[in-house]
Amino acid sequence: MSEIVKIAVDAMGGDNSPKKVIEGIEISLKKNKKNYFYIYGDENLLNKEISKTKLVKNYSEIINTKDIILDDESPLTAAKGGKNSSMWKTIESLKEKKTDISISAGNTGALLVISRLLLKTIEGISKPALAALWPNKNNMNVVLDLGANIECDKKNLCDFASMGSALFKSLFEGERPKVALLNVGLEEHKGNDVLKKTYAVLKNNKVKNFNFTGYIEGNHIMDGNVDVIVTDGFTGNIALKTAEGTANFITKGLKNSLNKLSILISFYSLKKFKEKLDPRKYNGAIFLGLESPVVKSHGGTDSIGFAHSINVCNKIVNANLIAKIKSNLITVDGESNE
C-alpha cells in the first residue's frame, strides 16, 4: 500500500502534551512522510507548538476540541461527559471513516471504554485485547492481554492468539508466528481449567496461521523462543509492570554502582544494553479486536516514544491488520473462521 495513512491524534492526553505530541509527529515525519495527521485538541495551544515546525503544518490539520479527559478521570465519567473531548473525537473519526487509525497518550481506561462504545468489534470476537511489544534476546514479542480483560475464557484466549499472531505478522516479516500460553509450568496438565481447555483447542488448530508451541513460564518471556505470548489481562498487566520495574531497577542500579572508569571501559556494552531496555522503542499498545485500530501511547513517554508509536500506526494500516485478524480467527473446536 502506498497511499497516505490518515492518523487521528489525541494531542491533549498524557504528560507534557501537546508539546511532546507535536514534537513526536515532527520526528516521525523526518523519517516517513507517508502519514497525514488530524490533530484534535485546543487550537490555541496546538498552533503555538506547530508554529515552530513547518513540517508538521504541511502534513496536518487541526480540529479544535477544547474539552480534555483527565488522566485520573474514571472511565465511566469520561464516557458520560467526554463527547466533546479530543479523545472522543479521535475515535469518532474512525467510526465515521475519516481516518485509518487513532492514537492517544491519555487515560487508558477511558480510551478503552470510549473505543468500545463507538466502534464495533470484529465479528466473532467478544472481547478486544490490549497488546504491546516486549523486547527479547532476538527481537520482540507481542504480548496480550495487558489489562483490558481481567477474566477470560478459552474463547477469549484463542481469539488473543489469533489477533496477536496477526499483529506480529503485520509488524514483522517472516514465517508463521510461534504462539505460547503464559502459565505456571510447561507440562500440559499444569494451570487452571481455562488454560488447559485453551491448550487443547490451540494444540488441535487445523489452520496453521501460527504455530502453537505450548506453555511458557514468566522467566522465559525474554528468551526469544516464541513470538506471541497469550494470557488474561490480570496476569498480563502484572507481568508487564514487573518487567518495567525490573528494567528500571537494573538500569538505575548499574548507573549508581559503576564508577567513572568502569563506565568508560564498558561504555559500548552499557550503551547497547541501555538501548535494548529503552521503553520508548516499544511504546505503543494496540487495542485489538475492533473494526478500526486504536493505539495507546504511554502517558509518560516523551516525543521520541510518541514517534515510535506513530511508526507502529503506519505499519498496522499498511499491513492491513484488521483483514489479517479476520482471516486468522479460529473457533473453539480448532477450525478457522475462513
Backbone hydrogen bonds, N-H to C=O, Kabsch-Sander energy under -0.5 kcal/mol:
donor,donor_aa,acceptor,acceptor_aa,energy
5,V,34,K,-2.9
6,K,4,I,-0.5
7,I,5,V,-0.7
7,I,36,Y,-2.8
8,A,6,K,-0.5
8,A,101,I,-2.9
9,V,7,I,-0.5
9,V,38,Y,-2.8
10,D,8,A,-0.5
10,D,103,I,-2.7
11,A,9,V,-1.0
11,A,40,Y,-2.2
13,G,10,D,-0.5
15,D,299,G,-2.5
17,S,14,G,-0.9
20,K,16,N,-2.7
22,I,18,P,-2.5
23,E,19,K,-2.4
24,G,20,K,-2.4
25,I,21,V,-2.2
26,E,22,I,-2.2
27,I,23,E,-2.3
28,S,24,G,-2.2
29,L,25,I,-2.3
30,K,26,E,-1.5
31,K,27,I,-0.6
31,K,28,S,-1.0
32,N,28,S,-2.2
36,Y,5,V,-2.8
37,F,59,Y,-2.5
38,Y,7,I,-2.8
39,I,37,F,-0.7
39,I,61,E,-2.8
40,Y,9,V,-3.0
40,Y,38,Y,-0.6
41,G,63,I,-1.7
46,L,42,D,-2.6
47,N,43,E,-2.6
48,K,44,N,-1.6
49,E,45,L,-1.4
50,I,46,L,-3.1
51,S,47,N,-2.0
52,K,49,E,-1.3
53,T,50,I,-1.9
57,K,53,T,-1.4
58,N,54,K,-1.8
59,Y,55,L,-0.7
59,Y,56,V,-0.9
60,S,57,K,-0.8
61,E,37,F,-2.3
63,I,39,I,-3.0
64,N,62,I,-0.6
65,T,41,G,-2.4
67,D,84,N,-0.9
70,L,68,I,-0.6
73,E,70,L,-1.3
78,A,74,S,-2.6
79,A,75,P,-2.3
80,K,76,L,-2.0
81,G,77,T,-2.6
82,G,78,A,-1.5
85,S,82,G,-1.9
86,S,67,D,-1.6
89,K,85,S,-2.3
90,T,86,S,-1.6
91,I,87,M,-1.6
92,E,88,W,-2.6
93,S,89,K,-1.7
94,L,90,T,-0.8
94,L,91,I,-0.7
95,K,91,I,-1.8
96,E,92,E,-2.2
97,K,94,L,-1.5
98,K,93,S,-2.5
99,T,93,S,-1.1
100,D,6,K,-2.7
101,I,6,K,-1.3
102,S,293,P,-1.5
103,I,8,A,-2.3
104,S,295,V,-1.8
105,A,10,D,-0.6
111,L,107,N,-2.3
112,L,108,T,-2.3
113,V,109,G,-2.2
114,I,110,A,-2.8
115,S,111,L,-2.2
116,R,112,L,-2.1
117,L,113,V,-2.1
118,L,114,I,-2.3
119,L,115,S,-2.5
122,I,289,G,-2.9
125,I,122,I,-2.4
126,S,124,G,-0.5
129,A,288,L,-2.0
131,A,129,A,-0.6
131,A,286,I,-2.9
132,A,143,V,-1.9
133,L,282,Y,-0.5
134,W,141,N,-2.4
136,N,139,N,-1.8
137,K,222,M,-1.9
141,N,134,W,-3.4
142,V,227,D,-2.8
143,V,132,A,-2.6
143,V,141,N,-0.5
144,L,229,I,-2.2
145,D,130,L,-0.5
146,L,130,L,-1.5
157,L,153,D,-2.1
158,C,154,K,-2.3
159,D,155,K,-2.3
160,F,156,N,-2.3
161,A,157,L,-1.9
162,S,158,C,-2.0
163,M,159,D,-3.0
164,G,160,F,-3.0
165,S,161,A,-1.9
166,A,162,S,-1.8
167,L,163,M,-2.3
168,F,164,G,-2.3
169,K,165,S,-2.3
170,S,166,A,-1.4
171,L,167,L,-1.9
172,F,168,F,-2.6
179,V,177,P,-0.6
179,V,211,N,-3.0
180,A,228,V,-2.5
181,L,214,G,-2.3
182,L,230,V,-2.6
183,N,216,I,-2.4
190,K,187,E,-1.7
196,K,192,N,-2.1
197,K,193,D,-2.2
198,T,194,V,-2.3
199,Y,195,L,-2.6
200,A,196,K,-1.8
201,V,197,K,-1.8
202,L,198,T,-2.7
203,K,199,Y,-2.5
204,N,200,A,-1.1
205,N,202,L,-1.1
206,K,334,G,-2.0
207,V,334,G,-0.6
208,K,206,K,-0.7
209,N,207,V,-2.1
211,N,177,P,-3.1
212,F,210,F,-0.6
213,T,179,V,-3.1
213,T,211,N,-0.5
214,G,179,V,-0.5
216,I,181,L,-2.4
220,H,217,E,-2.1
221,I,218,G,-1.1
223,D,220,H,-1.5
224,G,221,I,-0.5
227,D,178,K,-2.6
228,V,178,K,-2.5
229,I,142,V,-2.8
230,V,180,A,-2.6
231,T,144,L,-2.1
233,G,149,N,-2.5
234,F,149,N,-0.5
234,F,150,I,-0.6
236,G,232,D,-2.6
237,N,233,G,-2.0
238,I,234,F,-1.7
239,A,235,T,-2.5
240,L,236,G,-2.4
241,K,237,N,-2.5
242,T,238,I,-2.4
243,A,239,A,-2.3
244,E,240,L,-2.6
245,G,241,K,-2.4
246,T,242,T,-2.4
247,A,243,A,-2.4
248,N,244,E,-2.1
249,F,245,G,-2.2
250,I,246,T,-2.4
251,T,247,A,-2.4
252,K,248,N,-2.4
253,G,249,F,-2.3
254,L,250,I,-2.5
255,K,251,T,-1.8
256,N,252,K,-2.0
257,S,253,G,-2.0
258,L,254,L,-1.8
263,I,259,N,-2.2
264,L,260,K,-2.1
265,I,261,L,-2.3
266,S,262,S,-2.2
267,F,264,L,-0.9
270,L,266,S,-2.6
271,K,267,F,-2.7
272,K,268,Y,-2.1
273,F,269,S,-2.2
274,K,270,L,-2.7
275,E,271,K,-2.3
276,K,272,K,-2.0
277,L,273,F,-1.6
278,D,274,K,-0.6
278,D,275,E,-0.6
281,K,278,D,-1.5
282,Y,279,P,-1.1
283,N,280,R,-1.0
285,A,296,K,-2.9
286,I,131,A,-3.3
287,F,294,V,-3.1
288,L,129,A,-3.1
288,L,286,I,-1.0
291,E,120,K,-2.8
294,V,287,F,-0.8
295,V,102,S,-2.7
296,K,285,A,-3.6
297,S,104,S,-2.6
297,S,295,V,-0.6
301,T,298,H,-1.5
306,F,302,D,-2.2
307,A,303,S,-2.1
308,H,304,I,-1.8
309,S,305,G,-1.6
310,I,306,F,-1.9
311,N,307,A,-1.9
312,V,308,H,-1.8
313,C,309,S,-2.1
314,N,310,I,-2.1
315,K,311,N,-2.1
316,I,312,V,-2.5
317,V,313,C,-2.1
318,N,314,N,-2.4
319,A,315,K,-2.0
320,N,317,V,-1.4
321,L,316,I,-1.8
324,K,320,N,-1.7
325,I,321,L,-2.5
326,K,322,I,-2.2
327,S,323,A,-1.9
328,N,324,K,-1.2
329,L,325,I,-1.1
331,T,335,E,-3.7
334,G,331,T,-2.2
337,N,329,L,-2.9
